Amino acid sequence: MLVSQILAVLAAAAFVGAVPAPHATNRRHVLHEKRERLSHDWVRGDRVEKSAMLPVRIGLTQNNLEKGYDFLMDVSNPSSTRYGQYWTADEVHDMFAPSAQAVDQVREWLHSSGIDPSRVVHSDNKGWIAFDAYAHEAEKLFMTEFYEHKHVASEGMKIGCDKYHVPDHLQGHIDYITPGIKLTPVVKKHKKTKRASHLAHSKPSLEGVFSTEAKYSIPAKALSLSSDLQGCGYNMTPTCIKALYGIPDATKASKKNSLGLYEQGDYFAKSDLDLFYKDHARWVPQGTYPIPALIDGANFSVPSDSSLNTGESNIDIDLAYSLIYPQSVTLYQVDDQLYEPEEVATTNLFNTFLDALDGSYCTYSAYGETGNNPSIDPVYPDNREGGYKGKLQCGIYKPTNVISASYGQAEADLPVSYTKRQCNEFMKLGLQGHSILFASGDYGVASFAGDGSANGCLGPDQKIFNPQYPSNCPYVTSVGGTMIYPDQTVNDEESVMHVNLGGTASNFSSAGGFSNYFPQPGYQKKSVKKYFEKAGLDYPFYEELQVDVNSTSGLYNRIGGAYPDVSANGARFPAYTGGVKHHYYGASLASPLFASVLNLINEERLAKGKGPVGFVNPVLYAHPEVLNDITNGTNAGCGTYGFSAIEGWDPATGLGTPNYPKMKEFFLSLP
């Protein structure tokens, strides 16, 4: 049969005959996983032939994951005696790797069941055990039956079972086994709109320096300001941003403190950067481009007229260099030119990036996911014409102290296990002193139109709020968007970014809300409780993780992890794309802006012999006075006004926007 031929090719090595160990013993087996129902996309066919060869993979459960939050708080909470005493990568690896006892016990079980040790491959980080077995061996080992499963709409075929068993004394050590009950790949989207920070530009494009004769006149109260600050209400230049948040001109440039920017599916144009520097950041020399950190065949830059130059990378780099120069920027780009368009159009984010930062992430198992998921992630070598022919790059880059990513999607687009495994990796990066920031999104309490429903909301009536990933992860800093209005100045208080950009962006607003996957972390519970006490919300809610949106009567999850954590300007940033100046909006602007502030503070701490600020959420929730509280505006969506900005933390602007002098003073006071 076809399955025999396919699985024979997949087999990695020949092995000696399966002779049971002389002291094999019978142990009680228990049900480990069971499929409740098979996806309608797959139809079970014939039982796999006994002589077919199966590539078996046993994912070993990571150790001490339940302690990860406490470990991170120990080095991130300003009241902790161990604040700032970050772990090394080896210490993180050793703490969370499966125990030697677990590995030995699983090996002993395999040997006693007739799987010779010479057949077993064990990953260096002890994250998984792999071997090839005849179908009859695997069926006996796991007390199951394997069947072919054919895809109803293609020639695709997978192998799996309805349930399987493992020895009871090993159940706690085993995460999951393949082939097993997991068959159905994640449904991939075919719409290039998954980025959390959709970019839009104003029409007409507002070019150059504005005067009182321009379409948008300078407000009277701005006339007393210097000429370069008079038009900030509709032309938010780097000079305006610095004045808005009290950010000084940068002077330091530690080689250990490059600012990391993650990009996916968009490439910058050198000529566009140079045009921006010339117009709005003359202190940045022409020809200043980021340090390339290219992953799995990724590209670096493209010509200005390329279709891959859509603005995201340009504005991130523009913003960062204009605020932190002479500090450097490191650009993380992922995937070859075949996978990259597919990844932008589908439900994959961050796995190949995290692979490159942590070699063990390539293989370890957590929450039912072991290594990369071939139904979601790229597979390398990519043997297609023009594909990246090298191996998946694992652990090739040391993460920068601060990394900003202006990408994301609805958490419902990804399996909860997949997101938990990535979130766990952000926790490990935080333990090592890295600050990871993500844009919260741009559609208020909804997602973009067409994501889950026509209006981007959940449930049969398209009314349930649609939380965003990875802003829902408790180990990252989610950054929402704010703005000042055209008749305001940099001396006025900001409001929630909320504008009508037309079409599907007619309700373009800073995203925020509560996760359906992750509970509220301890560091934010007091702030969220105060919000509920003050906000006077009358929306029905539910209190359940992984809620069934088809049956709940609530609109949001009151016990879910809250986001954003902070915010920053997300409106009217002038930048060039394809040689044409536009004004951009979105949390895309806010994340690299806030990341730049943290990077500047790191420069000051490094100059005094201190370490980086690391995971900043516990500090900021404990000391919100170092931020500018935002109390005006809402983030509408799903037929509601969403959540209002009020005194204290709120799901529209978080704790507030940067106040650089206060932040610098406080962070320098910490060990």
Helices and strands as residue ranges (DSSP letters): H 2-10, E 29-34, E 42-47, E 53-60, G 65-67, H 68-76, H 89-96, H 100-112, G 117-119, E 121-122, E 128-134, H 135-142, E 147-151, E 157-160, E 163-167, G 168-173, E 174-178, E 200-201, G 220-222, G 227-229, H 238-245, E 259-263, H 270-280, E 291-295, H 312-324, E 329-334, H 339-344, H 351-357, G 359-362, E 365-366, E 369-370, E 402-405, E 409-410, G 411-413, H 416-431, E 435-439, E 468-469, E 477-483, E 495-496, E 498-499, G 503-505, E 508-509, E 513-519, H 522-535, E 541-542, E 556-557, E 560-563, E 566-569, E 573-577, E 580-585, H 587-607, H 617-622, G 624-626, E 627-628, E 657-658, H 660-669
